[in-house]
Amino acid sequence: MSLVYQAPKRRKEILRVVQAVAIIIVGVSHFAKPEPYVKIVPPQLLHPLELVYISGFFEILGGIGLLIPYVSVAAAWGLVALYIAVFPANINMTLNDIELEGIPHNPVLYWVRLPLQAVLIAWAWWYTRRPDDQPGASTVAAIAASFLPVKK
């Protein structure tokens, strides 16, 4: 395999780790300091604290899963769904100009932040594509297959 072909794969794998670590940190913050997240849950949704904990749990789970080749594609699909599911909170924050500690209170930044959710969705979706070409995914499948009885 040429170095030219390996460079994009290496970059993709580095970005996989970046996304996984980032979403795990965000997920942990849902438990460590849930108040800001509760604040932006749309008022139409019941049990905002529980929703924050649920989303945090699935962020952590998705981040860990993204790092495990055998389940990384399923984890990536889960993150796509999660990023879509939490988007109403971002919209609520923007439309109602909800100020959060640690985020500059600037309505323009809130509006600019909305399309970044599409970037996160696309980033996670990238790991659902061509799983056999993703380093590790086919290796784990091959190892697992070596333990299965061969049909004649």
The 8 nearest C-alpha neighbors of each residue, nearest first, counted from 0:
[[1, 2, 4, 5, 3, 6, 8, 7],
 [0, 2, 3, 4, 5, 6, 7, 8],
 [1, 3, 5, 4, 6, 0, 7, 9],
 [4, 2, 1, 5, 6, 7, 0, 8],
 [3, 5, 1, 2, 6, 7, 0, 8],
 [4, 6, 2, 8, 3, 7, 9, 1],
 [5, 7, 9, 8, 3, 4, 2, 10],
 [8, 6, 10, 9, 5, 11, 4, 3],
 [9, 7, 11, 5, 10, 6, 12, 133],
 [8, 10, 6, 12, 11, 7, 5, 13],
 [11, 9, 7, 13, 8, 12, 14, 6],
 [10, 12, 8, 14, 9, 13, 7, 15],
 [11, 13, 15, 9, 14, 10, 8, 16],
 [14, 12, 10, 16, 15, 11, 9, 17],
 [13, 15, 17, 11, 16, 12, 18, 10],
 [16, 14, 12, 18, 13, 17, 19, 11],
 [15, 17, 19, 13, 14, 18, 20, 12],
 [18, 16, 14, 20, 15, 19, 21, 13],
 [19, 17, 21, 15, 16, 20, 22, 14],
 [18, 20, 62, 16, 22, 21, 17, 15],
 [21, 19, 23, 17, 18, 22, 16, 24],
 [20, 22, 18, 24, 23, 19, 17, 25],
 [23, 21, 25, 24, 19, 20, 62, 58],
 [22, 24, 59, 26, 20, 62, 25, 21],
 [25, 23, 27, 21, 22, 26, 20, 28],
 [24, 26, 22, 28, 23, 27, 21, 29],
 [27, 25, 55, 58, 23, 59, 29, 28],
 [26, 28, 24, 29, 30, 25, 23, 31],
 [27, 29, 31, 25, 30, 26, 32, 24],
 [30, 28, 33, 55, 26, 27, 32, 31],
 [31, 29, 28, 27, 33, 32, 52, 55],
 [32, 30, 28, 29, 27, 33, 26, 34],
 [31, 33, 28, 30, 29, 34, 35, 36],
 [32, 34, 29, 36, 30, 35, 37, 31],
 [33, 35, 37, 36, 32, 38, 48, 29],
 [36, 34, 38, 37, 33, 99, 39, 32],
 [35, 37, 38, 33, 34, 39, 51, 40],
 [38, 36, 34, 40, 35, 47, 39, 48],
 [37, 39, 35, 36, 40, 34, 97, 99],
 [40, 38, 88, 92, 36, 37, 41, 91],
 [39, 41, 88, 37, 38, 47, 42, 36],
 [42, 40, 43, 91, 44, 88, 39, 87],
 [41, 43, 44, 40, 45, 47, 39, 91],
 [44, 42, 41, 45, 40, 47, 46, 91],
 [45, 43, 42, 41, 47, 46, 40, 50],
 [44, 46, 47, 43, 42, 50, 49, 41],
 [45, 47, 49, 48, 50, 44, 51, 37],
 [48, 46, 50, 49, 37, 45, 40, 51],
 [49, 47, 51, 50, 37, 46, 52, 33],
 [48, 50, 52, 51, 47, 46, 53, 54],
 [51, 49, 47, 53, 48, 52, 54, 46],
 [50, 52, 48, 54, 49, 53, 55, 47],
 [51, 53, 55, 49, 50, 54, 56, 29],
 [54, 52, 50, 56, 55, 51, 49, 57],
 [53, 55, 57, 51, 56, 52, 50, 58],
 [56, 54, 26, 52, 58, 29, 53, 57],
 [55, 57, 53, 59, 54, 58, 52, 60],
 [56, 58, 60, 54, 59, 55, 61, 53],
 [59, 57, 26, 55, 61, 60, 56, 22],
 [58, 60, 23, 26, 62, 56, 57, 61],
 [59, 61, 57, 63, 58, 62, 64, 56],
 [62, 60, 64, 74, 58, 59, 63, 57],
 [63, 61, 19, 65, 59, 23, 64, 60],
 [62, 64, 60, 66, 65, 61, 59, 19],
 [65, 63, 61, 74, 67, 66, 71, 62],
 [64, 66, 71, 62, 63, 74, 67, 61],
 [65, 67, 64, 63, 68, 71, 19, 62],
 [68, 66, 64, 71, 65, 69, 70, 63],
 [69, 67, 136, 71, 135, 70, 66, 139],
 [68, 70, 136, 67, 71, 139, 140, 72],
 [71, 69, 73, 68, 72, 67, 64, 74],
 [70, 72, 65, 74, 68, 64, 67, 73],
 [71, 73, 127, 75, 74, 70, 126, 76],
 [72, 74, 76, 75, 70, 71, 77, 127],
 [75, 73, 77, 71, 61, 64, 72, 76],
 [74, 76, 72, 78, 123, 77, 73, 126],
 [77, 75, 79, 73, 78, 74, 80, 72],
 [76, 78, 74, 80, 75, 79, 81, 73],
 [77, 79, 81, 75, 80, 76, 61, 82],
 [80, 78, 76, 120, 82, 77, 81, 123],
 [81, 79, 77, 83, 78, 82, 84, 76],
 [80, 82, 78, 84, 83, 79, 77, 85],
 [83, 81, 79, 85, 84, 80, 78, 120],
 [82, 84, 80, 86, 81, 85, 79, 120],
 [85, 83, 81, 82, 86, 80, 87, 88],
 [86, 84, 82, 87, 88, 83, 81, 89],
 [85, 87, 89, 83, 88, 84, 82, 90],
 [88, 86, 90, 89, 85, 91, 41, 84],
 [89, 87, 40, 91, 39, 86, 90, 85],
 [88, 90, 92, 86, 87, 91, 93, 113],
 [89, 91, 87, 93, 88, 92, 94, 86],
 [92, 90, 88, 94, 89, 93, 41, 95],
 [91, 93, 97, 89, 39, 90, 95, 96],
 [92, 94, 96, 90, 109, 91, 95, 89],
 [95, 93, 91, 96, 92, 90, 97, 89],
 [94, 96, 97, 92, 93, 91, 90, 39],
 [97, 95, 93, 92, 94, 98, 106, 91],
 [98, 96, 92, 95, 99, 93, 39, 38],
 [97, 99, 104, 96, 100, 102, 92, 103],
 [100, 98, 102, 35, 101, 97, 104, 103],
 [99, 101, 102, 98, 35, 103, 104, 34],
 [100, 102, 99, 103, 104, 98, 35, 105],
 [101, 103, 100, 99, 104, 98, 105, 108],
 [104, 102, 105, 101, 100, 99, 108, 98],
 [105, 103, 98, 102, 106, 99, 108, 109],
 [104, 106, 108, 107, 103, 109, 96, 98],
 [107, 105, 109, 108, 110, 96, 104, 93],
 [106, 108, 110, 109, 105, 111, 112, 104],
 [109, 107, 111, 105, 106, 110, 112, 103],
 [108, 110, 106, 112, 93, 107, 111, 105],
 [111, 109, 107, 112, 108, 113, 93, 106],
 [110, 112, 108, 109, 113, 107, 114, 115],
 [111, 113, 109, 115, 110, 114, 108, 116],
 [112, 114, 115, 110, 111, 116, 89, 109],
 [115, 113, 116, 117, 112, 111, 118, 110],
 [114, 116, 118, 112, 117, 113, 119, 111],
 [115, 117, 119, 114, 118, 113, 120, 82],
 [118, 116, 120, 115, 114, 119, 121, 113],
 [117, 119, 115, 121, 116, 120, 122, 114],
 [120, 118, 122, 116, 117, 121, 123, 115],
 [119, 121, 117, 79, 123, 118, 122, 124],
 [122, 120, 124, 118, 119, 123, 125, 117],
 [121, 123, 119, 125, 120, 124, 118, 126],
 [122, 124, 75, 120, 125, 121, 126, 79],
 [123, 125, 121, 127, 126, 122, 120, 75],
 [126, 124, 122, 123, 127, 128, 121, 75],
 [127, 125, 124, 128, 123, 75, 72, 130],
 [128, 126, 72, 124, 125, 75, 130, 76],
 [127, 129, 126, 125, 130, 124, 72, 132],
 [128, 130, 131, 132, 127, 133, 126, 125],
 [129, 131, 133, 132, 128, 136, 127, 72],
 [132, 130, 137, 129, 133, 136, 134, 135],
 [133, 131, 130, 129, 134, 137, 136, 8],
 [132, 134, 130, 131, 136, 135, 129, 137],
 [135, 133, 136, 132, 137, 138, 8, 12],
 [134, 136, 138, 68, 137, 139, 133, 69],
 [135, 137, 68, 138, 139, 69, 134, 133],
 [136, 138, 140, 131, 139, 135, 141, 134],
 [139, 137, 135, 141, 140, 136, 142, 134],
 [138, 140, 142, 141, 137, 136, 135, 69],
 [139, 141, 137, 143, 138, 142, 144, 136],
 [142, 140, 144, 138, 139, 143, 137, 145],
 [143, 141, 139, 145, 144, 140, 138, 146],
 [142, 144, 140, 141, 145, 146, 139, 147],
 [143, 145, 141, 147, 146, 142, 140, 148],
 [144, 146, 142, 143, 147, 141, 148, 149],
 [147, 145, 144, 143, 148, 142, 149, 141],
 [148, 146, 144, 145, 149, 143, 150, 142],
 [147, 149, 150, 146, 145, 144, 151, 143],
 [148, 150, 147, 151, 145, 144, 146, 143],
 [151, 149, 148, 147, 144, 145, 146, 143],
 [150, 149, 148, 147, 144, 145, 146, 141]]
